[in-house]
Amino acid sequence: MKVTLAQLDFVVGDIEGNKEKIIAAAQQSAGSSLVVFAEMALCGCPPYGLLQYDWFIDKCEKALDEIASRCDNIPILVGAPIRNNSGKGKPLFNAAVYMFQGQRKVFKKKQLGISDRYEAEYFEPSDDDNILQVGCHKFAITIGDDMCNNSGDDILISNRVDELMPQQPDLIVNIAADRFICQHAEHRRNVLRQTVLKYERPLIYVNQVGASMDCIYDGGSMVFGYNAYVVDSLPFFETVVKNIPMELLISMKRCDNQEIPSKYESLYNALILGIRDFFQKQGFSKAVLGLSGGIDSALVMTLAAAALGNENVTAILLPSEYSTGHSVSDAEALAKNLGSPYYIIPIKDSFHTLQDTLSPVFKGLPFDVTEENLQARIRAVILMAYSNKFGNILLNTSNKSEAAVGYGTLYGDMCGSLSVIGDVYKTDVFELSRWINRESEIIPWHTIEKVPSAELRPDQKDTDSLPDYPVLDAILYQYVECSQSPDAIVAQGFDSALVNKVIRLVNANEFKRKQVAPILSVSYKPFSRRLMPIGRFVV
Amino acid sequence: MKVTLAQLDFVVGDIEGNKEKIIAAAQQSAGSSLVVFAEMALCGCPPYGLLQYDWFIDKCEKALDEIASRCDNIPILVGAPIRNNSGKGKPLFNAAVYMFQGQRKVFKKKQLGISDRYEAEYFEPSDDDNILQVGCHKFAITIGDDMCNNSGDDILISNRVDELMPQQPDLIVNIAADRFICQHAEHRRNVLRQTVLKYERPLIYVNQVGASMDCIYDGGSMVFGYNAYVVDSLPFFETVVKNIPMELLISMKRCDNQEIPSKYESLYNALILGIRDFFQKQGFSKAVLGLSGGIDSALVMTLAAAALGNENVTAILLPSEYSTGHSVSDAEALAKNLGSPYYIIPIKDSFHTLQDTLSPVFKGLPFDVTEENLQARIRAVILMAYSNKFGNILLNTSNKSEAAVGYGTLYGDMCGSLSVIGDVYKTDVFELSRWINRESEIIPWHTIEKVPSAELRPDQKDTDSLPDYPVLDAILYQYVECSQSPDAIVAQGFDSALVNKVIRLVNANEFKRKQVAPILSVSYKPFSRRLMPIGRFVV
């Protein structure tokens, strides 16, 4: 007896394609007692507002019928949205559908919206007895956050499994669509392990892999034995279909063979998967970006080249009269290291023409942030012109630290259809760049080591208006990720005036973040999921 | 005996200011048996992610204490977030807090997130017996969506009140933060009336008034007698504190004195309130916008002038070589009608300089959408330069029809910190403009009557690439507002190829809408609340 774990990359909305992937994987696993697919496998994840469309759900139902008929002799458990026909509550269930030899059984999720707010809009929670009989074994079926509990912040050990235990299941199954969160893999494994320890049942966990817009699903499906060790596991960031013999689950063998990659290796793989799927799933292959000679655009270029192929990423160097010589030479060095195409398009003439055009209205007012922004926006105009003319997607190169404090120009360097490192703090931008260079120089070392500057006026440095990044990031981390109060942050030893300045900047710049493209999300609190009001009274 | 309805404009996050407003209103209503404030009055609505901050909730608690001590002899019922100390479930309750002579009683909302998705993230629903004894009367206390039921789409008659009826309340109270939805006021009144009819109890409904970011709360609080007629009501779009004698509730008098303004009068008032509060609550007073001579920017200019004062809205006319003569003359005529400042800044020089700058890369490729977008983006650069230099907020002038099909340039005419008419279809843009001109010409009639054109190439008309707006809007309405399938829309008599083209455009342009500023929301389905995936398989 064996169970098959199908860790696949599904495409949101592509029911036809997903159905074929499911059937192909099922047909590979002849003789399996159960082929397990991830949460929302059939429609892709996250489906968001597609769930409002009746005919989208009709399509899902038809696809389930086809899977059932084409895989009649293969027992399948697959995540899908299912209509709630009770007339009460939200229109759908987030379900795991079991199909085998004409039988169909629907298992429904209970714990909704813990990690994804949109769920509560469409799905009704369910308390049903989710027990599936497979041969002589009883499987307790849980979906995604059913493995968490929603008592406060301390998300450990499911209370959903509590409810299923009176039925005496032999084994627990969890199908999930858990997005990548940096340095979270061990926590996730611990949550599952605690469940195994508490209930003394083996557990099968099947996650999605692949990215959709801002969500990166990292795979890493695994199987726990009775002894609460991981007895087998699937890799992170790869599609795999694997058969697991049931004996393995019952064995007391210690076989903790799931290696969790290091922080920066994981982050690198996650961002590359995020870029690759963003392009592939929209039918694009080529990217363009502005390469300033600074570290943010250098990192984004390197990631994009790894995701799309060096030849598919075009760099545009846009020096102004305030650019230093090394900004061009560092950028050129990177493009050459990667062997990617690049152009140098100076912005001086456009800057002067626009200044002349504005002069009758500005009437000799002094150079200020207006003229700084003007240069950043001319660059965006040129980049978007290139993007339009050649059908490339413009990548945004803002990092999380500058997005937090508004150190960026709206419609200028904040442009782009995908924010690649908008959920990566500047200190991690440095570390990830060093990690990329661990064996040989890809990103020029001078780019990594020089003093950060926007180069929008003479001798400008980031630290003219911001604290050093390690201090800034530490304050931001406490405020944004840990929801700490200004007082609590000061109590940790930070300067009070600085803490208040940083928090004021974060809140005053919410209006800019409202207009940012999807951000590849790699933390608990990406700005793209941080729904905040704007206004001067927001502390 | 009397009850006081306090329909006030609260500021999100300004606990201090809101507290003072609450105290001032309470102190005005000497002798009232109950002073009723709206849902979330204390923290303003919608508070969104502020609710994650512990110290924000601490502030709310302190403010409640101060209200209680300064209004000890005034019985108050006020909406506020309250901590859930049970250790189970979400961290807060959405509550109505009753305070009088040292007593405090907390009534909790049950039906969460029907109209506001964020609620489910922070609030735990509660089944408590929400009965308040006021003198010899029992009041059933409900909050917001407690008056709806969540059985499918047919939102009528609350099932929350069912649960409270065994306690035999004499009267039902509903405190709400219901946002303005165009032509929805009658539906809202009917829902409340059905409740009164079913339970044969008078009902007091107190709504918020005022705007916060994309939400416009329209007031219109009201009191139903036993007979299910509105026996008294408060105006829409205005702050009012009003005492209602209890006898009125018990009387069988028919006094349906709540006049619901016409569609376009309501829409006009809502948008003006939305603009005014967006500026006031951020501490800004001046707006700038690009005035093209077309109807969208003319309408936005007129609304902004009404909201902020004519002298506080600056128009910038940005003719290109493809602009018609009337585009400047129509725009000038509007600025003169309003007496608002305006500048004419031609973009020709900047356009040519940028074309020259790009020519080594574009190598003689023909004029296409790139050059059209280039002009729109140069305009945005100039508008943002003005905004930066003089501290004005740039208003976005896109309408819902063009936002739907992507007929707009990202970082071009899609710029601006507030989208004023982004939830108003083009056909309503015309009708609202005619309504504004009902007594005398404010918006030049030529602007309303000429053929719409983006004027980005010679002799361009919107209908070159789009169907006539009445047809386009009818298809969009079915798809966006009614969630109809392509087949169902075709079955209504629309051309199949056209329907599929429009729907393809809607989905293909989701990436643009992801980068739009907050949109003043006036419909059930504003794009700012329509969370959709992007990708080529989204139908």
Interface residues (C-beta under 8 A of the other chain):
Chain A: V11 V12 G13 D14 G17 G44 P46 P47 Y48 G49 L50 Q52 Y53 D54 W55 F56 G87 K88 G89 K90 P91 G113 R117 Y118 A120 E121 N150 S151 G152 S212 M213 K281 Q282 G283 Y343 I345 P346 I347 D349 S350 T353 L354 D356 T357 L358 P360 V361 F362 L365 D368 V369 T370 N373 L374 R377 I378 A380 V381 I382 M384 A385 Y386 N388 K389 L410 Y411 C415 S417 S483 S485 P486 D487 A488 F511 K514 Q515 V516 A517 P518 R530 L531 M532 P533 I534 G535 R536 F537 V538 V539
Chain B: V11 V12 G13 D14 G17 G44 P46 P47 Y48 G49 L50 Q52 Y53 D54 W55 F56 G87 K88 G89 K90 P91 G113 R117 Y118 A120 E121 N150 S151 G152 S212 M213 K281 Q282 G283 Y343 I345 P346 I347 D349 S350 T353 L354 D356 T357 L358 P360 V361 F362 L365 D368 V369 T370 N373 L374 R377 I378 A380 V381 I382 M384 A385 Y386 N388 K389 L410 Y411 C415 S417 S483 S485 P486 D487 A488 F511 K514 Q515 V516 A517 P518 R530 L531 M532 P533 I534 G535 R536 F537 V538 V539
